[in-house]
Amino acid sequence: MNEITHLAHSWVTESHHPTSEGVVLYQRCSCGVRRIALVAPECPTVWPEIAAKAG
């Protein structure tokens, strides 16, 4: 049987800075995964938890 395991990441923003495209966030999870996210001001918020942390 094939099972799909969904991992819920707990993202922590290590740093962020504004750019001409929006706010860039550098994030990590306690499991070791990292991501770079962009919160664009003119776009609807896809990840509201990221936008909240970006201020």
C-alpha positions in Angstrom: 0.0 0.0 0.0 1.3 3.5 -0.9 1.0 6.1 1.8 1.6 9.7 1.4 3.1 11.3 4.4 2.4 15.0 4.9 5.1 16.8 6.9 3.9 20.0 8.6 6.9 22.3 8.7 7.3 24.9 11.4 9.0 27.8 9.6 11.2 30.3 11.5 12.4 33.4 9.6 16.1 33.8 10.0 16.3 37.0 8.1 14.3 39.2 5.7 14.8 42.2 3.6 12.8 44.4 1.2 13.5 44.2 -2.5 11.9 45.8 -5.6 9.7 42.7 -5.9 8.6 42.6 -2.3 10.0 41.2 1.0 12.4 38.2 0.7 12.4 35.8 3.7 15.0 33.2 4.5 13.4 30.5 6.6 14.3 27.2 8.2 12.4 24.4 9.8 13.5 22.4 12.8 13.8 19.3 10.5 16.6 21.1 8.6 14.8 22.1 5.5 15.3 25.7 4.3 13.3 27.9 2.0 13.4 31.3 0.5 10.0 33.0 0.2 8.8 36.2 -1.5 5.9 38.2 -0.2 4.9 40.5 -3.0 2.9 43.6 -1.9 0.6 43.5 -5.0 -0.3 39.8 -4.8 -2.8 38.1 -2.6 -1.2 36.4 0.4 -0.6 32.8 -0.4 1.1 32.1 3.0 -0.5 34.4 5.6 1.8 33.2 8.3 4.8 34.4 6.2 3.2 37.8 5.5 2.6 38.2 9.3 6.2 37.5 10.1 7.4 39.9 7.4 5.5 42.8 8.9 
